[in-house]
Amino acid sequence: MDNAQDSSGITGLTGRMVYEFNGSDCEGYTTNFRFVTRVDMEEQPQRVTDQQTTTFEIGRRREVPLRQQDIR
């Protein structure tokens, strides 16, 4: 918010970021990621962005995306 210009109309910004790691060497690893932001604007509706991603990692660090969802 320190760098927001007065003309931007932004009056507030909140959010959260969450990582969840599960798995083992034998079964592989699953990473769930979620990033949610809420932007408050002057004389405009509040803007909410919700990004969710799940990846699965198998041997030798190969990642296979399972699901990605962006909600605006």
N, C-alpha and C positions, 0 to 999 in steps of 0.2 A: 504494500500500500504506500510505502514511502515514495515510490516512483510513479504512482498514478497521477495523471494530469487532471486538473479540475474539470476539463472538458470531457473526460472519459465517462463521467456519470456513475462511476463505481463508488458505492458508499460502504461496502463491506465485502469481505471474502473469508469463507471458512472452508474447511475440508478435512479429509482423513485419508490415510493410505494404510492398507493392511496387507501383509504377506503371511501366508500359511504354508509351511513345509511339512510334508509327510512322506514316509517311505523307508526303504532300506536298500542296501547294496544288491540284495537278491531280487527284490520285487520292483526296483526302480523308485523314482521320486516324483511326487506330484507337487507342483507349486500353484497355489491359488493367490491371485493378486486382485485387489479392488482399490480403486481411486475415485473418490467422490468429492466434488467441489460445488460450492454454492456461492454465487455472485449476486450481491444485492446492488440494484441499479436505481438511480433517481428516475421516477416517473415511468418505470418499465417493470414488467413482471420479473420476479426472481428467476435466475438461470441455474439449473442444476445439471451437472454432468456426472454420470455414473459409468465408469469403465471397469469391466470384469474380464479377467483372462485366466485360463487354466492351462498349464503345460505339464507334460510328462517327460521325464528324462530317463533314458535307458542307458545301458553300458556305453562307455567311451564318449560321454557327454553329448549324445545326440538328443536333441529336443524335438518333440512331436507336439504341435499345438492341438489341444483338444477342443477348446471353446474360447471364443472371444465375443464379448457383447458390449456395445456402447449404447447407453441410454441417455437421451438428451431431453 
